[in-house]
Amino acid sequence: MRKDLKAAFRLGFATYKGDLIAVSGLRKPRTPARARLFAMADTTADPKQYKVQLDWIYLHPDHRKKGVLTKLLKHLLAEVGSNPLFALARSDDELALEVLDQYKFEPARSNAEMAPDTSKPMKLFLRGGS
């Protein structure tokens, strides 16, 4: 985790009555790390084009549908503007999948079949780029 946090260039937190209720961040993994992630996803996308990763999407369940995470992500994503982004999400992480859809991330296309692979537990999502 410490190594992951060192790769972050923006971290966002939201608290309520002193308790941490939401977290998200942007990080810039090095090119070899991105290349490995994209290779594991067997994607046609170029990892050199996607330098920033949206990561650590968390919201306490009691605070869903209150705009807390939306406000946090609005500030974080303003830092990268229209630059291409990528994210990883587990297939069963409903919150992350909902957020990625809301912010126009698309599942990465696979080299093998040119369609998103739904069988892998961790999925790669892309926003922007060509």
Secondary structure as GFF3:
##gff-version 3
##sequence-region A 1 130
A	DSSP	alpha_helix	2	7	.	.	.	ID=ss1
A	DSSP	beta_strand	8	16	.	.	.	ID=ss2
A	DSSP	beta_strand	19	27	.	.	.	ID=ss3
A	DSSP	alpha_helix	31	40	.	.	.	ID=ss4
A	DSSP	beta_strand	52	59	.	.	.	ID=ss5
A	DSSP	three_ten_helix	61	63	.	.	.	ID=ss6
A	DSSP	alpha_helix	68	78	.	.	.	ID=ss7
A	DSSP	beta_strand	85	90	.	.	.	ID=ss8
A	DSSP	alpha_helix	94	102	.	.	.	ID=ss9
A	DSSP	beta_strand	106	107	.	.	.	ID=ss10
A	DSSP	beta_strand	122	127	.	.	.	ID=ss11
###
